[in-house]
Amino acid sequence: MKVHVHFHQNSLRNFSYLLENSKGEAILIDPFSGDYWREFLNSKHLALVGLFFTHDHPDHYAGESVFSNEILRVAHPNARLPFPFKAVQNLDKIFIDFCDERSFLRINFTPGHVGTHLALEWWQDEVLVGFFSGDCLFNAGIGNTKNGGDVAVLFKTVQRLSTILSKETILYPGHDYIQRNLEFNLHYSDRHKLMLQFLLEMKEQYEKSGYQFMTMDNEFKMNPYLNNNDQENFFDLRRLRDQW
């Protein structure tokens, strides 16, 4: 399976993703710009067979309407979306015919940013190789809870993700907030000097060569919300980040 990434360069700095299989089929994740992806699909002669939505904030489904109503749409059962979709449950394997015998895609309910948030796991040869996190988890940060979220629920979600995501898993977030998150972490992190040095190196790399999709091994080093069992500290960091 191949992952195509598009950074939309809008004010919210959205990412969207297209998964391509060996049969020339594709699944689109959180389409901000349908026109861009329609042109891309045509240029690569790919057949779109599914649309996946991590949650129901408009910037994550804005481009949906350009695609045929016959294409399967997948979302949380309680998502408030302005179009019909298939409701999925936690740990459901989805788009089974799209995947080959060595891979599968699985739902992971990740509430907190909103109550109806979910993420998509990509498993290959029994290894969790990719995690499409939407707005629950970003590089060096987490989502906010300003628009229908709950920070206590997000705390539990991030704690759980800290235990199930392996160091080899690549994180595919819904937005490019890494530079701002790194700047915040450098200012507020109370972790040891090695972590601060790592953050400085990551910021320098970002400024020189652009966005780098990273493994969770790096995330565990630079994201102060991961492996953070101190709920009060977690809440304080999220509150301060909202004001940053």
N, C-alpha and C positions, 0 to 999 in steps of 0.2 A: 504494500500500500504506500502511496506517495502523498505527502502533504504539500499543498500550495497555499501560500500565505499572501494576504494583501493588507497593507496598512493604508487606510483610507485618507489620511492627512486631513481629517476634519477636526473641529475644535475639541471633540471628545477623544480623539486619538484611537479610534476603533481599529481592531484587527478582525478579520473574518478569515475562515479557512475552508479549503476545498480538499476533500479526500478523494483520491483517484485509485481505482483498482486495475487489475491487469486486463479486465474485459472492456475497458473504455467507459466505465460508469463512474459517477461522481456523487458525493454527498456534500452539501453546503452547510456550514455551521455559522449561525448568526450573520446573515447577509445584510450588511448596512447598505451596500449599493448593488441592487440587482442588475443594473445596466452593465456595470463593470464585469460581473461574473457571467452574465449572459454572453457578452462578447468573448470572454475568456473561454467559456465552454465551446462556443462555435469555432474559435480559432484552433482549439485542440481536438475538435471532433469528439467531444465527450458527451455522454447522455446523462443528464441529471436525474437521479432516481430518488433523492430524498433531501429534505430540509430539516435541520436540527436547530432548536432554539434553547439556549441555556436559561433564559428567563424572558419576562414579558415587558421589559423596558423598550420603548420604541426604537432606540438606536440599535437594538439587536435583532429587529425584524423589519426594518424600514424598507429593505429591498425585496421582500417576499412577493409583492403583488405582481412583479413582472413575469413570474413563472406560472406555468400551467396549474390549474386547480387539481389536476389529476396526479400531480406529484405528491407523494406521501410527506406530510409534515408531522414532526414529533416534538412534544413538549410535556411539561409537568401537567398532571391531571387538573390542577387548579389554576393553571396559567390563564390570565385574562388577555387573550389574543383575539384580534378582530377577523379571524378566519378559522375554518374547521381544522382540527389536527387530531392525531392519534395520541391519546394519553398513555403514558408509560409509568411503570412502577420502579421503585428502587431495585437495582441489580438486574433489571431486565436486559437481556441481550437483544440488540436491535439491528435492523438491516442485515439479517442473517444471510440472505442470498447475495448480498454485496461482498461479504467477506469470504476469503478462501478458508481451506481447512486448517490453516496454521494461525489464523487471526480471528478476533471477534471484537465487537464494540459493545460496551456495557454502560448502563445508566448508573450514576452515583448522585443521589440526592444530597445537595450541599446548601441548605438554607442558611439565612443570616443576612446577606445583602438584600434579599427578599425571601419571603417564606416559600416561594414556588421555584426556587433556583435549583438547577441540576447541572451536573458536569458530565462529560463523556470520556470514558476510559477506552484507550486503544491497547489491546493485548496482542502480542505477536510472539509465537513460540513460547507461550505460557509466561511471558514477561510483560509487565505493564510499561510499555515504551513511550506512551504519550498520554497527557492529561489535558483535555480542553476545558479550562476552568471557568470560562465566562468571567463574571465579576466577583467570584468568591475569593480567588487567590491570584495575586499579581506577582510579577518579579519584584522582590524586596518589599512586598506589602500585601494588603488585603483590600477587599471592597469596603465602601462606606455603607452606612445603614440609614441614610437620610430619607430615602424614598420607599418606605414600606418595610424596612429591615429591623433587625433586633440584634444588638451587639452581643447579648448573652448567648443567643442561638449561634451567632457567627463564631464566638469563642469555642463552643463545643464542636462545631464543624471543623475549624482549623486544628483543634487538638486531635480530632479523629484523622484528618488528612496527614498530620505529622507522623502518624503510626502506620498508615497504609501505603503512602507513596514512597517508592524506593529511590535510592540515590541516582539510579540510572534513568529514571523517568524524566522525559522532557516536558516542561511546562509550556502550554500554549494559552496565554491569558487573553482576555477580551479587549484589553487596552494597553497602550504603550505609556506606562507611568513610571518606568524604571528610573529615569534620571531624577525626577522629583522625589521618588521614594528613597533613593540613595542619599540625596541631600538631606532629607528629613532624618534618616537613620544615622547619618554622620553627626547630626546635631544632638539627637536625643538618645541614641543607643547607650546603654550602660554596660555593654559587653566588653570583652577584653581587647587589648590593643591590636592583636592579630586580626580580629574581625574588622576593626576600624581600618586597618591597612588594606584588607581585602576589599572593603567598600570603596576606598580611594582608587584602587586598581581597576575595579569594575567601572567606576565613573569615567576614568581616563579611557578605558577601552571603548566605552559607549560613545564618547565624544569623538574618538578617532575613526571608528569603523561602523558606527550605527548599531541598530538593535541586534542583540545576540540572543537567540533562543537557547535557554540553559537547562541543564539537568537539575533535579532536586538536590543533588549533592551541593551545588553552589547555593541553592536557595536556603538550605539549612544553615549555611554559613552567614548569609547576609540578610535574612528575613527575621526580624525580631519577634514576629508573631508565631512562628513555627517553634514547636517544642517549648512553648511558653505556658507553663502551668499556673502562672500567677494571674488570676482573673483581674485583679485590680490594676496590675501593671498593663495588661492587655487593653482594658477599658481606657486607661489614661493615654496610652499610645494612640489608640483610635481617635480619641477626643482631640488630642494635640494635632494629629495629622489632618483632621477636618478643618483646623484653624490655620494650617501651614500655608 
